[in-house]
Amino acid sequence: MSKSNKDVMREIADEIDTLDTMLASLVEILEEKGILTQEELENRIRKKASKAGGFTNYRDIQFGNRK
């Protein structure tokens, strides 16, 4: 049985949530060790996102709020 588009989007959103938790944990460890600050990480993300053309909000896609 194939999954509905809504189910697939929910699974993707759940995976993104898991990756977000993993990344946050890694950043906390790097901060505790004095290797990276939250500000440095955010600046790096903004820089890379700018080069890539911006961010995609997957929650908006999941709930049909596409621009």
CHARMM-style PDB file with segment names, atoms N, HN, CA, C and O in Angstrom:
ATOM      1  N   MET     1       0.847  -1.178   0.000  1.00  0.00      PROA
ATOM      2  CA  MET     1       0.000   0.000   0.000  1.00  0.00      PROA
ATOM      3  C   MET     1       0.891   1.239   0.000  1.00  0.00      PROA
ATOM      4  O   MET     1       1.830   1.334   0.790  1.00  0.00      PROA
ATOM      5  N   SER     2       0.601   2.159  -0.862  1.00  0.00      PROA
ATOM      6  HN  SER     2      -0.162   2.082  -1.504  1.00  0.00      PROA
ATOM      7  CA  SER     2       1.414   3.365  -0.929  1.00  0.00      PROA
ATOM      8  C   SER     2       0.952   4.365   0.129  1.00  0.00      PROA
ATOM      9  O   SER     2      -0.206   4.373   0.546  1.00  0.00      PROA
ATOM     10  N   LYS     3       1.875   5.185   0.538  1.00  0.00      PROA
ATOM     11  HN  LYS     3       2.816   5.178   0.200  1.00  0.00      PROA
ATOM     12  CA  LYS     3       1.588   6.191   1.555  1.00  0.00      PROA
ATOM     13  C   LYS     3       1.009   7.436   0.897  1.00  0.00      PROA
ATOM     14  O   LYS     3       1.330   7.765  -0.245  1.00  0.00      PROA
ATOM     15  N   SER     4       0.162   8.107   1.632  1.00  0.00      PROA
ATOM     16  HN  SER     4      -0.099   7.839   2.560  1.00  0.00      PROA
ATOM     17  CA  SER     4      -0.392   9.358   1.118  1.00  0.00      PROA
ATOM     18  C   SER     4       0.679  10.441   1.197  1.00  0.00      PROA
ATOM     19  O   SER     4       1.649  10.318   1.944  1.00  0.00      PROA
ATOM     20  N   ASN     5       0.491  11.484   0.429  1.00  0.00      PROA
ATOM     21  HN  ASN     5      -0.297  11.583  -0.178  1.00  0.00      PROA
ATOM     22  CA  ASN     5       1.425  12.602   0.422  1.00  0.00      PROA
ATOM     23  C   ASN     5       1.547  13.190   1.827  1.00  0.00      PROA
ATOM     24  O   ASN     5       2.637  13.567   2.256  1.00  0.00      PROA
ATOM     25  N   LYS     6       0.431  13.264   2.532  1.00  0.00      PROA
ATOM     26  HN  LYS     6      -0.454  12.958   2.183  1.00  0.00      PROA
ATOM     27  CA  LYS     6       0.435  13.823   3.891  1.00  0.00      PROA
ATOM     28  C   LYS     6       1.284  12.963   4.827  1.00  0.00      PROA
ATOM     29  O   LYS     6       2.024  13.496   5.655  1.00  0.00      PROA
ATOM     30  N   ASP     7       1.183  11.637   4.701  1.00  0.00      PROA
ATOM     31  HN  ASP     7       0.583  11.204   4.029  1.00  0.00      PROA
ATOM     32  CA  ASP     7       1.982  10.735   5.531  1.00  0.00      PROA
ATOM     33  C   ASP     7       3.474  10.872   5.232  1.00  0.00      PROA
ATOM     34  O   ASP     7       4.306  10.887   6.139  1.00  0.00      PROA
ATOM     35  N   VAL     8       3.789  10.970   3.959  1.00  0.00      PROA
ATOM     36  HN  VAL     8       3.113  10.958   3.222  1.00  0.00      PROA
ATOM     37  CA  VAL     8       5.189  11.139   3.561  1.00  0.00      PROA
ATOM     38  C   VAL     8       5.738  12.449   4.115  1.00  0.00      PROA
ATOM     39  O   VAL     8       6.847  12.489   4.647  1.00  0.00      PROA
ATOM     40  N   MET     9       4.958  13.516   3.988  1.00  0.00      PROA
ATOM     41  HN  MET     9       4.057  13.483   3.556  1.00  0.00      PROA
ATOM     42  CA  MET     9       5.409  14.816   4.503  1.00  0.00      PROA
ATOM     43  C   MET     9       5.580  14.773   6.021  1.00  0.00      PROA
ATOM     44  O   MET     9       6.512  15.374   6.554  1.00  0.00      PROA
ATOM     45  N   ARG    10       4.704  14.083   6.706  1.00  0.00      PROA
ATOM     46  HN  ARG    10       3.947  13.595   6.273  1.00  0.00      PROA
ATOM     47  CA  ARG    10       4.821  13.952   8.170  1.00  0.00      PROA
ATOM     48  C   ARG    10       6.099  13.197   8.532  1.00  0.00      PROA
ATOM     49  O   ARG    10       6.802  13.581   9.466  1.00  0.00      PROA
ATOM     50  N   GLU    11       6.401  12.129   7.801  1.00  0.00      PROA
ATOM     51  HN  GLU    11       5.830  11.817   7.042  1.00  0.00      PROA
ATOM     52  CA  GLU    11       7.631  11.381   8.048  1.00  0.00      PROA
ATOM     53  C   GLU    11       8.862  12.248   7.816  1.00  0.00      PROA
ATOM     54  O   GLU    11       9.815  12.210   8.593  1.00  0.00      PROA
ATOM     55  N   ILE    12       8.833  13.023   6.750  1.00  0.00      PROA
ATOM     56  HN  ILE    12       8.058  13.054   6.119  1.00  0.00      PROA
ATOM     57  CA  ILE    12       9.951  13.927   6.467  1.00  0.00      PROA
ATOM     58  C   ILE    12      10.097  14.947   7.583  1.00  0.00      PROA
ATOM     59  O   ILE    12      11.210  15.211   8.036  1.00  0.00      PROA
ATOM     60  N   ALA    13       8.988  15.525   8.034  1.00  0.00      PROA
ATOM     61  HN  ALA    13       8.084  15.310   7.666  1.00  0.00      PROA
ATOM     62  CA  ALA    13       9.027  16.503   9.119  1.00  0.00      PROA
ATOM     63  C   ALA    13       9.584  15.871  10.390  1.00  0.00      PROA
ATOM     64  O   ALA    13      10.360  16.503  11.106  1.00  0.00      PROA
ATOM     65  N   ASP    14       9.195  14.632  10.677  1.00  0.00      PROA
ATOM     66  HN  ASP    14       8.565  14.118  10.095  1.00  0.00      PROA
ATOM     67  CA  ASP    14       9.716  13.927  11.854  1.00  0.00      PROA
ATOM     68  C   ASP    14      11.223  13.708  11.735  1.00  0.00      PROA
ATOM     69  O   ASP    14      11.958  13.864  12.711  1.00  0.00      PROA
ATOM     70  N   GLU    15      11.672  13.352  10.553  1.00  0.00      PROA
ATOM     71  HN  GLU    15      11.075  13.225   9.761  1.00  0.00      PROA
ATOM     72  CA  GLU    15      13.111  13.164  10.336  1.00  0.00      PROA
ATOM     73  C   GLU    15      13.859  14.484  10.512  1.00  0.00      PROA
ATOM     74  O   GLU    15      14.944  14.512  11.093  1.00  0.00      PROA
ATOM     75  N   ILE    16      13.289  15.559  10.019  1.00  0.00      PROA
ATOM     76  HN  ILE    16      12.408  15.536   9.546  1.00  0.00      PROA
ATOM     77  CA  ILE    16      13.917  16.870  10.175  1.00  0.00      PROA
ATOM     78  C   ILE    16      13.982  17.244  11.649  1.00  0.00      PROA
ATOM     79  O   ILE    16      14.988  17.787  12.107  1.00  0.00      PROA
ATOM     80  N   ASP    17      12.912  16.957  12.398  1.00  0.00      PROA
ATOM     81  HN  ASP    17      12.096  16.516  12.026  1.00  0.00      PROA
ATOM     82  CA  ASP    17      12.921  17.218  13.842  1.00  0.00      PROA
ATOM     83  C   ASP    17      14.031  16.433  14.534  1.00  0.00      PROA
ATOM     84  O   ASP    17      14.706  16.957  15.420  1.00  0.00      PROA
ATOM     85  N   THR    18      14.219  15.185  14.134  1.00  0.00      PROA
ATOM     86  HN  THR    18      13.670  14.759  13.414  1.00  0.00      PROA
ATOM     87  CA  THR    18      15.279  14.366  14.717  1.00  0.00      PROA
ATOM     88  C   THR    18      16.653  14.950  14.393  1.00  0.00      PROA
ATOM     89  O   THR    18      17.517  15.038  15.266  1.00  0.00      PROA
ATOM     90  N   LEU    19      16.849  15.345  13.145  1.00  0.00      PROA
ATOM     91  HN  LEU    19      16.148  15.274  12.436  1.00  0.00      PROA
ATOM     92  CA  LEU    19      18.123  15.946  12.749  1.00  0.00      PROA
ATOM     93  C   LEU    19      18.364  17.255  13.499  1.00  0.00      PROA
ATOM     94  O   LEU    19      19.497  17.557  13.872  1.00  0.00      PROA
ATOM     95  N   ASP    20      17.298  18.035  13.720  1.00  0.00      PROA
ATOM     96  HN  ASP    20      16.378  17.789  13.416  1.00  0.00      PROA
ATOM     97  CA  ASP    20      17.415  19.280  14.477  1.00  0.00      PROA
ATOM     98  C   ASP    20      17.884  19.003  15.899  1.00  0.00      PROA
ATOM     99  O   ASP    20      18.751  19.709  16.416  1.00  0.00      PROA
ATOM    100  N   THR    21      17.322  17.987  16.530  1.00  0.00      PROA
ATOM    101  HN  THR    21      16.618  17.414  16.111  1.00  0.00      PROA
ATOM    102  CA  THR    21      17.721  17.608  17.888  1.00  0.00      PROA
ATOM    103  C   THR    21      19.173  17.148  17.922  1.00  0.00      PROA
ATOM    104  O   THR    21      19.928  17.508  18.826  1.00  0.00      PROA
ATOM    105  N   MET    22      19.556  16.350  16.932  1.00  0.00      PROA
ATOM    106  HN  MET    22      18.943  16.057  16.198  1.00  0.00      PROA
ATOM    107  CA  MET    22      20.934  15.871  16.864  1.00  0.00      PROA
ATOM    108  C   MET    22      21.904  17.032  16.680  1.00  0.00      PROA
ATOM    109  O   MET    22      22.943  17.087  17.339  1.00  0.00      PROA
ATOM    110  N   LEU    23      21.568  17.957  15.788  1.00  0.00      PROA
ATOM    111  HN  LEU    23      20.724  17.913  15.253  1.00  0.00      PROA
ATOM    112  CA  LEU    23      22.433  19.104  15.535  1.00  0.00      PROA
ATOM    113  C   LEU    23      22.539  19.987  16.779  1.00  0.00      PROA
ATOM    114  O   LEU    23      23.626  20.446  17.128  1.00  0.00      PROA
ATOM    115  N   ALA    24      21.416  20.220  17.440  1.00  0.00      PROA
ATOM    116  HN  ALA    24      20.533  19.847  17.157  1.00  0.00      PROA
ATOM    117  CA  ALA    24      21.432  21.033  18.658  1.00  0.00      PROA
ATOM    118  C   ALA    24      22.322  20.396  19.729  1.00  0.00      PROA
ATOM    119  O   ALA    24      23.058  21.094  20.427  1.00  0.00      PROA
ATOM    120  N   SER    25      22.251  19.079  19.852  1.00  0.00      PROA
ATOM    121  HN  SER    25      21.654  18.512  19.285  1.00  0.00      PROA
ATOM    122  CA  SER    25      23.095  18.374  20.823  1.00  0.00      PROA
ATOM    123  C   SER    25      24.571  18.510  20.479  1.00  0.00      PROA
ATOM    124  O   SER    25      25.404  18.730  21.359  1.00  0.00      PROA
ATOM    125  N   LEU    26      24.887  18.378  19.205  1.00  0.00      PROA
ATOM    126  HN  LEU    26      24.211  18.199  18.491  1.00  0.00      PROA
ATOM    127  CA  LEU    26      26.271  18.531  18.767  1.00  0.00      PROA
ATOM    128  C   LEU    26      26.783  19.940  19.043  1.00  0.00      PROA
ATOM    129  O   LEU    26      27.908  20.111  19.512  1.00  0.00      PROA
ATOM    130  N   VAL    27      25.971  20.939  18.755  1.00  0.00      PROA
ATOM    131  HN  VAL    27      25.057  20.800  18.374  1.00  0.00      PROA
ATOM    132  CA  VAL    27      26.362  22.328  18.992  1.00  0.00      PROA
ATOM    133  C   VAL    27      26.596  22.561  20.485  1.00  0.00      PROA
ATOM    134  O   VAL    27      27.542  23.250  20.865  1.00  0.00      PROA
ATOM    135  N   GLU    28      25.737  21.988  21.331  1.00  0.00      PROA
ATOM    136  HN  GLU    28      24.968  21.427  21.022  1.00  0.00      PROA
ATOM    137  CA  GLU    28      25.921  22.128  22.780  1.00  0.00      PROA
ATOM    138  C   GLU    28      27.264  21.562  23.216  1.00  0.00      PROA
ATOM    139  O   GLU    28      27.966  22.170  24.024  1.00  0.00      PROA
ATOM    140  N   ILE    29      27.620  20.402  22.685  1.00  0.00      PROA
ATOM    141  HN  ILE    29      27.049  19.908  22.029  1.00  0.00      PROA
ATOM    142  CA  ILE    29      28.904  19.790  23.023  1.00  0.00      PROA
ATOM    143  C   ILE    29      30.053  20.685  22.564  1.00  0.00      PROA
ATOM    144  O   ILE    29      31.007  20.905  23.310  1.00  0.00      PROA
ATOM    145  N   LEU    30      29.962  21.199  21.337  1.00  0.00      PROA
ATOM    146  HN  LEU    30      29.187  21.020  20.731  1.00  0.00      PROA
ATOM    147  CA  LEU    30      31.026  22.066  20.818  1.00  0.00      PROA
ATOM    148  C   LEU    30      31.139  23.356  21.636  1.00  0.00      PROA
ATOM    149  O   LEU    30      32.238  23.863  21.857  1.00  0.00      PROA
ATOM    150  N   GLU    31      29.995  23.881  22.082  1.00  0.00      PROA
ATOM    151  HN  GLU    31      29.101  23.469  21.903  1.00  0.00      PROA
ATOM    152  CA  GLU    31      30.019  25.079  22.927  1.00  0.00      PROA
ATOM    153  C   GLU    31      30.669  24.774  24.274  1.00  0.00      PROA
ATOM    154  O   GLU    31      31.498  25.545  24.757  1.00  0.00      PROA
ATOM    155  N   GLU    32      30.291  23.655  24.873  1.00  0.00      PROA
ATOM    156  HN  GLU    32      29.617  23.030  24.480  1.00  0.00      PROA
ATOM    157  CA  GLU    32      30.863  23.269  26.169  1.00  0.00      PROA
ATOM    158  C   GLU    32      32.374  23.116  26.093  1.00  0.00      PROA
ATOM    159  O   GLU    32      33.084  23.420  27.051  1.00  0.00      PROA
ATOM    160  N   LYS    33      32.865  22.645  24.951  1.00  0.00      PROA
ATOM    161  HN  LYS    33      32.288  22.398  24.172  1.00  0.00      PROA
ATOM    162  CA  LYS    33      34.299  22.446  24.776  1.00  0.00      PROA
ATOM    163  C   LYS    33      35.015  23.720  24.316  1.00  0.00      PROA
ATOM    164  O   LYS    33      36.238  23.735  24.178  1.00  0.00      PROA
ATOM    165  N   GLY    34      34.249  24.778  24.081  1.00  0.00      PROA
ATOM    166  HN  GLY    34      33.256  24.765  24.193  1.00  0.00      PROA
ATOM    167  CA  GLY    34      34.847  26.040  23.657  1.00  0.00      PROA
ATOM    168  C   GLY    34      35.300  26.046  22.209  1.00  0.00      PROA
ATOM    169  O   GLY    34      36.144  26.857  21.830  1.00  0.00      PROA
ATOM    170  N   ILE    35      34.759  25.163  21.404  1.00  0.00      PROA
ATOM    171  HN  ILE    35      34.073  24.504  21.712  1.00  0.00      PROA
ATOM    172  CA  ILE    35      35.164  25.043  20.006  1.00  0.00      PROA
ATOM    173  C   ILE    35      34.332  25.945  19.106  1.00  0.00      PROA
ATOM    174  O   ILE    35      34.837  26.463  18.109  1.00  0.00      PROA
ATOM    175  N   LEU    36      33.068  26.136  19.445  1.00  0.00      PROA
ATOM    176  HN  LEU    36      32.658  25.716  20.255  1.00  0.00      PROA
ATOM    177  CA  LEU    36      32.140  26.878  18.601  1.00  0.00      PROA
ATOM    178  C   LEU    36      31.111  27.570  19.479  1.00  0.00      PROA
ATOM    179  O   LEU    36      30.691  27.023  20.498  1.00  0.00      PROA
ATOM    180  N   THR    37      30.704  28.776  19.086  1.00  0.00      PROA
ATOM    181  HN  THR    37      31.046  29.220  18.258  1.00  0.00      PROA
ATOM    182  CA  THR    37      29.619  29.450  19.796  1.00  0.00      PROA
ATOM    183  C   THR    37      28.361  29.402  18.940  1.00  0.00      PROA
ATOM    184  O   THR    37      28.427  29.194  17.728  1.00  0.00      PROA
ATOM    185  N   GLN    38      27.221  29.596  19.581  1.00  0.00      PROA
ATOM    186  HN  GLN    38      27.168  29.765  20.565  1.00  0.00      PROA
ATOM    187  CA  GLN    38      25.956  29.613  18.852  1.00  0.00      PROA
ATOM    188  C   GLN    38      25.969  30.710  17.801  1.00  0.00      PROA
ATOM    189  O   GLN    38      25.463  30.521  16.695  1.00  0.00      PROA
ATOM    190  N   GLU    39      26.547  31.858  18.141  1.00  0.00      PROA
ATOM    191  HN  GLU    39      26.959  32.011  19.039  1.00  0.00      PROA
ATOM    192  CA  GLU    39      26.618  32.980  17.201  1.00  0.00      PROA
ATOM    193  C   GLU    39      27.444  32.608  15.968  1.00  0.00      PROA
ATOM    194  O   GLU    39      27.055  32.918  14.842  1.00  0.00      PROA
ATOM    195  N   GLU    40      28.581  31.944  16.179  1.00  0.00      PROA
ATOM    196  HN  GLU    40      28.897  31.692  17.094  1.00  0.00      PROA
ATOM    197  CA  GLU    40      29.403  31.517  15.044  1.00  0.00      PROA
ATOM    198  C   GLU    40      28.636  30.545  14.148  1.00  0.00      PROA
ATOM    199  O   GLU    40      28.705  30.631  12.922  1.00  0.00      PROA
ATOM    200  N   LEU    41      27.912  29.630  14.768  1.00  0.00      PROA
ATOM    201  HN  LEU    41      27.856  29.560  15.764  1.00  0.00      PROA
ATOM    202  CA  LEU    41      27.126  28.674  13.991  1.00  0.00      PROA
ATOM    203  C   LEU    41      26.046  29.384  13.180  1.00  0.00      PROA
ATOM    204  O   LEU    41      25.891  29.120  11.988  1.00  0.00      PROA
ATOM    205  N   GLU    42      25.303  30.281  13.819  1.00  0.00      PROA
ATOM    206  HN  GLU    42      25.429  30.496  14.787  1.00  0.00      PROA
ATOM    207  CA  GLU    42      24.234  30.997  13.125  1.00  0.00      PROA
ATOM    208  C   GLU    42      24.775  31.839  11.976  1.00  0.00      PROA
ATOM    209  O   GLU    42      24.162  31.908  10.911  1.00  0.00      PROA
ATOM    210  N   ASN    43      25.918  32.478  12.189  1.00  0.00      PROA
ATOM    211  HN  ASN    43      26.416  32.423  13.055  1.00  0.00      PROA
ATOM    212  CA  ASN    43      26.531  33.265  11.108  1.00  0.00      PROA
ATOM    213  C   ASN    43      26.922  32.370   9.932  1.00  0.00      PROA
ATOM    214  O   ASN    43      26.723  32.738   8.775  1.00  0.00      PROA
ATOM    215  N   ARG    44      27.470  31.210  10.228  1.00  0.00      PROA
ATOM    216  HN  ARG    44      27.631  30.911  11.169  1.00  0.00      PROA
ATOM    217  CA  ARG    44      27.867  30.272   9.176  1.00  0.00      PROA
ATOM    218  C   ARG    44      26.641  29.775   8.412  1.00  0.00      PROA
ATOM    219  O   ARG    44      26.666  29.669   7.186  1.00  0.00      PROA
ATOM    220  N   ILE    45      25.575  29.472   9.142  1.00  0.00      PROA
ATOM    221  HN  ILE    45      25.555  29.558  10.138  1.00  0.00      PROA
ATOM    222  CA  ILE    45      24.345  28.992   8.492  1.00  0.00      PROA
ATOM    223  C   ILE    45      23.764  30.070   7.590  1.00  0.00      PROA
ATOM    224  O   ILE    45      23.378  29.790   6.455  1.00  0.00      PROA
ATOM    225  N   ARG    46      23.700  31.309   8.090  1.00  0.00      PROA
ATOM    226  HN  ARG    46      24.013  31.537   9.012  1.00  0.00      PROA
ATOM    227  CA  ARG    46      23.175  32.414   7.274  1.00  0.00      PROA
ATOM    228  C   ARG    46      23.990  32.584   5.997  1.00  0.00      PROA
ATOM    229  O   ARG    46      23.437  32.778   4.914  1.00  0.00      PROA
ATOM    230  N   LYS    47      25.300  32.510   6.137  1.00  0.00      PROA
ATOM    231  HN  LYS    47      25.749  32.352   7.016  1.00  0.00      PROA
ATOM    232  CA  LYS    47      26.190  32.675   4.987  1.00  0.00      PROA
ATOM    233  C   LYS    47      25.939  31.577   3.952  1.00  0.00      PROA
ATOM    234  O   LYS    47      25.810  31.864   2.762  1.00  0.00      PROA
ATOM    235  N   LYS    48      25.871  30.335   4.396  1.00  0.00      PROA
ATOM    236  HN  LYS    48      25.976  30.101   5.362  1.00  0.00      PROA
ATOM    237  CA  LYS    48      25.646  29.227   3.469  1.00  0.00      PROA
ATOM    238  C   LYS    48      24.245  29.282   2.859  1.00  0.00      PROA
ATOM    239  O   LYS    48      24.074  28.982   1.678  1.00  0.00      PROA
ATOM    240  N   ALA    49      23.248  29.660   3.650  1.00  0.00      PROA
ATOM    241  HN  ALA    49      23.387  29.903   4.610  1.00  0.00      PROA
ATOM    242  CA  ALA    49      21.876  29.756   3.139  1.00  0.00      PROA
ATOM    243  C   ALA    49      21.777  30.857   2.100  1.00  0.00      PROA
ATOM    244  O   ALA    49      21.072  30.714   1.101  1.00  0.00      PROA
ATOM    245  N   SER    50      22.474  31.939   2.329  1.00  0.00      PROA
ATOM    246  HN  SER    50      23.047  32.055   3.140  1.00  0.00      PROA
ATOM    247  CA  SER    50      22.458  33.045   1.384  1.00  0.00      PROA
ATOM    248  C   SER    50      23.030  32.602   0.038  1.00  0.00      PROA
ATOM    249  O   SER    50      22.489  32.938  -1.016  1.00  0.00      PROA
ATOM    250  N   LYS    51      24.122  31.850   0.081  1.00  0.00      PROA
ATOM    251  HN  LYS    51      24.562  31.577   0.936  1.00  0.00      PROA
ATOM    252  CA  LYS    51      24.728  31.344  -1.154  1.00  0.00      PROA
ATOM    253  C   LYS    51      23.806  30.358  -1.866  1.00  0.00      PROA
ATOM    254  O   LYS    51      23.799  30.277  -3.094  1.00  0.00      PROA
ATOM    255  N   ALA    52      23.021  29.600  -1.073  1.00  0.00      PROA
ATOM    256  HN  ALA    52      23.027  29.666  -0.076  1.00  0.00      PROA
ATOM    257  CA  ALA    52      22.143  28.576  -1.647  1.00  0.00      PROA
ATOM    258  C   ALA    52      20.794  29.141  -2.078  1.00  0.00      PROA
ATOM    259  O   ALA    52      19.977  28.411  -2.639  1.00  0.00      PROA
ATOM    260  N   GLY    53      20.547  30.403  -1.832  1.00  0.00      PROA
ATOM    261  HN  GLY    53      21.211  30.996  -1.376  1.00  0.00      PROA
ATOM    262  CA  GLY    53      19.288  31.004  -2.250  1.00  0.00      PROA
ATOM    263  C   GLY    53      18.227  31.058  -1.176  1.00  0.00      PROA
ATOM    264  O   GLY    53      17.059  31.293  -1.485  1.00  0.00      PROA
ATOM    265  N   GLY    54      18.596  30.846   0.082  1.00  0.00      PROA
ATOM    266  HN  GLY    54      19.545  30.655   0.333  1.00  0.00      PROA
ATOM    267  CA  GLY    54      17.645  30.967   1.182  1.00  0.00      PROA
ATOM    268  C   GLY    54      17.234  29.639   1.778  1.00  0.00      PROA
ATOM    269  O   GLY    54      17.779  28.585   1.452  1.00  0.00      PROA
ATOM    270  N   PHE    55      16.262  29.723   2.654  1.00  0.00      PROA
ATOM    271  HN  PHE    55      15.819  30.580   2.919  1.00  0.00      PROA
ATOM    272  CA  PHE    55      15.768  28.560   3.384  1.00  0.00      PROA
ATOM    273  C   PHE    55      14.435  28.089   2.817  1.00  0.00      PROA
ATOM    274  O   PHE    55      13.708  28.865   2.197  1.00  0.00      PROA
ATOM    275  N   THR    56      14.119  26.819   3.030  1.00  0.00      PROA
ATOM    276  HN  THR    56      14.709  26.189   3.533  1.00  0.00      PROA
ATOM    277  CA  THR    56      12.808  26.264   2.724  1.00  0.00      PROA
ATOM    278  C   THR    56      12.174  25.848   4.039  1.00  0.00      PROA
ATOM    279  O   THR    56      12.779  25.106   4.812  1.00  0.00      PROA
ATOM    280  N   ASN    57      10.965  26.316   4.300  1.00  0.00      PROA
ATOM    281  HN  ASN    57      10.473  26.918   3.672  1.00  0.00      PROA
ATOM    282  CA  ASN    57      10.262  25.947   5.514  1.00  0.00      PROA
ATOM    283  C   ASN    57       9.415  24.713   5.219  1.00  0.00      PROA
ATOM    284  O   ASN    57       8.348  24.809   4.612  1.00  0.00      PROA
ATOM    285  N   TYR    58       9.907  23.547   5.658  1.00  0.00      PROA
ATOM    286  HN  TYR    58      10.774  23.469   6.151  1.00  0.00      PROA
ATOM    287  CA  TYR    58       9.224  22.299   5.357  1.00  0.00      PROA
ATOM    288  C   TYR    58       7.892  22.168   6.079  1.00  0.00      PROA
ATOM    289  O   TYR    58       7.010  21.452   5.605  1.00  0.00      PROA
ATOM    290  N   ARG    59       7.725  22.835   7.205  1.00  0.00      PROA
ATOM    291  HN  ARG    59       8.442  23.417   7.590  1.00  0.00      PROA
ATOM    292  CA  ARG    59       6.435  22.810   7.896  1.00  0.00      PROA
ATOM    293  C   ARG    59       5.384  23.523   7.048  1.00  0.00      PROA
ATOM    294  O   ARG    59       4.237  23.080   6.984  1.00  0.00      PROA
ATOM    295  N   ASP    60       5.761  24.614   6.402  1.00  0.00      PROA
ATOM    296  HN  ASP    60       6.693  24.973   6.454  1.00  0.00      PROA
ATOM    297  CA  ASP    60       4.816  25.307   5.522  1.00  0.00      PROA
ATOM    298  C   ASP    60       4.399  24.407   4.366  1.00  0.00      PROA
ATOM    299  O   ASP    60       3.230  24.385   3.982  1.00  0.00      PROA
ATOM    300  N   ILE    61       5.339  23.677   3.820  1.00  0.00      PROA
ATOM    301  HN  ILE    61       6.289  23.695   4.132  1.00  0.00      PROA
ATOM    302  CA  ILE    61       5.026  22.766   2.725  1.00  0.00      PROA
ATOM    303  C   ILE    61       4.095  21.665   3.229  1.00  0.00      PROA
ATOM    304  O   ILE    61       3.119  21.314   2.566  1.00  0.00      PROA
ATOM    305  N   GLN    62       4.406  21.122   4.410  1.00  0.00      PROA
ATOM    306  HN  GLN    62       5.199  21.407   4.949  1.00  0.00      PROA
ATOM    307  CA  GLN    62       3.615  20.025   4.954  1.00  0.00      PROA
ATOM    308  C   GLN    62       2.156  20.424   5.155  1.00  0.00      PROA
ATOM    309  O   GLN    62       1.249  19.641   4.876  1.00  0.00      PROA
ATOM    310  N   PHE    63       1.937  21.633   5.635  1.00  0.00      PROA
ATOM    311  HN  PHE    63       2.674  22.269   5.862  1.00  0.00      PROA
ATOM    312  CA  PHE    63       0.579  22.050   5.955  1.00  0.00      PROA
ATOM    313  C   PHE    63      -0.053  22.900   4.878  1.00  0.00      PROA
ATOM    314  O   PHE    63      -1.080  23.539   5.107  1.00  0.00      PROA
ATOM    315  N   GLY    64       0.560  22.911   3.691  1.00  0.00      PROA
ATOM    316  HN  GLY    64       1.394  22.391   3.505  1.00  0.00      PROA
ATOM    317  CA  GLY    64      -0.064  23.547   2.542  1.00  0.00      PROA
ATOM    318  C   GLY    64       0.042  25.047   2.508  1.00  0.00      PROA
ATOM    319  O   GLY    64      -0.778  25.695   1.856  1.00  0.00      PROA
ATOM    320  N   ASN    65       1.004  25.625   3.173  1.00  0.00      PROA
ATOM    321  HN  ASN    65       1.669  25.098   3.702  1.00  0.00      PROA
ATOM    322  CA  ASN    65       1.169  27.075   3.187  1.00  0.00      PROA
ATOM    323  C   ASN    65       2.275  27.506   2.242  1.00  0.00      PROA
ATOM    324  O   ASN    65       3.069  28.387   2.570  1.00  0.00      PROA
ATOM    325  N   ARG    66       2.330  26.895   1.086  1.00  0.00      PROA
ATOM    326  HN  ARG    66       1.684  26.179   0.820  1.00  0.00      PROA
ATOM    327  CA  ARG    66       3.378  27.213   0.108  1.00  0.00      PROA
ATOM    328  C   ARG    66       3.233  28.636  -0.384  1.00  0.00      PROA
ATOM    329  O   ARG    66       2.133  29.171  -0.517  1.00  0.00      PROA
ATOM    330  N   LYS    67       4.380  29.224  -0.648  1.00  0.00      PROA
ATOM    331  HN  LYS    67       5.274  28.789  -0.540  1.00  0.00      PROA
ATOM    332  CA  LYS    67       4.384  30.608  -1.162  1.00  0.00      PROA
ATOM    333  C   LYS    67       4.370  30.599  -2.658  1.00  0.00      PROA
ATOM    334  OT1 LYS    67       4.371  31.660  -3.282  1.00  0.00      PROA
TER     335      LYS     67
END
